[in-house]
Amino acid sequence: MYILNCISISEKCIHSISEKFKYLVTFLRQNCITNQCDAANILHKIYDKNSIIECELIVYALDNIVYAALHEK
């Protein structure tokens, strides 16, 4: 039972992280950010400082977010 609860919590966390990642990428695209420096600056201004997920994404995945926004379709 404990393992099933852990798996369920992990799946919810992964889904939340994925959704936050998509939100940040979409925000950059919608605001026509075209370079990495501007993208990093705007993300540092707009992310939810009360969201642990967004804080960790900004710290650990900033390069991936910017790359996805600027280069992936």
C-alpha positions in Angstrom: 0.0 0.0 0.0 2.8 2.4 0.9 4.5 1.8 -2.4 1.3 2.5 -4.4 0.9 5.8 -2.5 4.4 6.8 -3.3 3.9 6.0 -7.0 0.7 8.0 -7.1 2.4 11.0 -5.5 5.3 10.7 -7.9 3.0 10.6 -10.9 1.2 13.7 -9.6 4.5 15.5 -9.1 5.8 14.6 -12.6 2.5 15.9 -14.1 2.8 19.1 -12.2 6.4 19.7 -13.2 5.5 19.0 -16.8 2.6 21.4 -16.7 4.7 24.2 -15.1 7.5 23.6 -17.7 5.0 23.9 -20.6 3.5 27.1 -18.9 7.0 28.7 -18.8 7.8 27.7 -22.4 4.5 29.0 -23.6 4.9 32.3 -21.8 8.2 32.9 -23.5 6.8 32.0 -26.9 3.7 34.2 -26.4 5.9 37.2 -25.5 8.2 36.7 -28.5 11.3 36.3 -26.4 14.1 35.7 -28.9 17.3 35.4 -26.9 18.5 33.5 -23.9 19.4 36.5 -21.8 16.0 38.1 -22.1 14.3 34.8 -21.5 16.2 34.2 -18.3 15.5 37.7 -17.1 11.8 37.5 -17.8 11.4 34.1 -16.2 13.1 35.4 -13.0 10.6 38.2 -12.9 7.4 36.2 -13.6 7.8 32.9 -11.9 5.7 32.1 -8.8 8.1 32.6 -5.8 5.7 30.6 -3.7 5.7 27.5 -6.0 8.5 25.1 -5.1 8.1 23.5 -8.5 8.6 26.8 -10.4 11.5 27.8 -8.2 13.3 24.5 -8.8 12.5 24.6 -12.6 14.0 28.1 -12.8 17.1 27.0 -10.9 17.7 23.6 -12.4 16.0 23.7 -15.8 16.3 27.3 -17.0 18.5 26.3 -20.0 16.1 23.6 -21.0 13.1 25.9 -20.8 14.8 28.6 -22.9 16.0 26.0 -25.4 12.5 24.6 -25.8 10.9 28.0 -26.2 13.5 29.2 -28.8 14.2 26.1 -30.8 11.5 23.4 -30.5 8.1 23.6 -32.2 
